[in-house]
């Protein structure tokens, strides 16, 4: 990849991060998902989208990020901390 191509890619990525509303191409670039996958997710109402003109779909950046971070799994350390806190509470209330 030449320097000009690299600069174009960097400029595109920076531009995506400053937009509030993304096209299918922006969303694909940001998520790494194919446009086909995104269309399927939108059509299945898994990923919220808007279709103001009836043709082109748009995604709200905050909706995409929220969807990407949904269904989170706690780390082993977080689970251990929660268990410790629950044990402390149970021990103090058992008197």
N, C-alpha and C positions, 0 to 999 in steps of 0.2 A: 504494500500500500504506500503510495507516495504521500509526501507531506500535505499536498493540497487535499487529497482524499481524506486523510486523517483529520485535517482542520475542519472539513465539511461535516464529518461524522461528529466531531466534538461540538461544533456549532449547533447541529441538529439536536443533540442530546441536551445541551444547555437550554435551547428553545423549548423543548418538551417540558422541562422542569419548571418553566416559568408560566406555562399555559394553565388555565383553570379547566378548559374544555379541550378534549383530545379527539382527533380523528381516529379511524380504525388503524391507520398507519402509525400514528403517535403511540397508541395503546400497544400495538404489537411490538414496537421498538422498546418501549418501557418495560413491558412484562416478559418479553422473549417468547410470547405465544404467537402462533401463526394467525393471520387474519381469519382463516377458516375456523380455527378454534374459537376465536373471539365472536365471530358471527353465530356459531352454534351456542355459545354461552349466553349471548344476548337473546337469541331466539327462544331458548329454554327458560328465559327470565331468571337466570342464575346471576348474571352481571347486569346491573341497571344501566340503561342507555336512554338517549333521547333521539327522536327522529322528526325534527321540526318540519322538514320539507316533504316528508313521506318517503324519501329515498335514502339519503345519506344518514348514517348513524353517528352519534357523538357520545363520548363517555366523559363524565365528570371525574377529574383527577382524583378527588377525595373519595369517590365511590370505588374507583379501581383499587386505590391503595387500601381502603377498608376491606374490600373483598380479598385482596391478596393476603392480608393479615388475619383474616377470619379463620376460625377453626384452629386456633393456636394450641399447641401442646406445651405444657410446662417442662422446664428442664429438671433433671434429677435433683439439682440443688434447690430449686423452688419447691419441689414436692417435699423434700426433706425439711425445709424451713417451715412449710405449712404444717407438716406432721408434728414438728417440735412445738409450734405455737398451739396446736390443738391439744397436745399432751399437757402442756403447761396449764391451759385453761381448764381442762378436765380435772387435773390434779388440784387446782385451787378451789374448784367448786364442789369437790367430793367430801369436804369436811363436814 
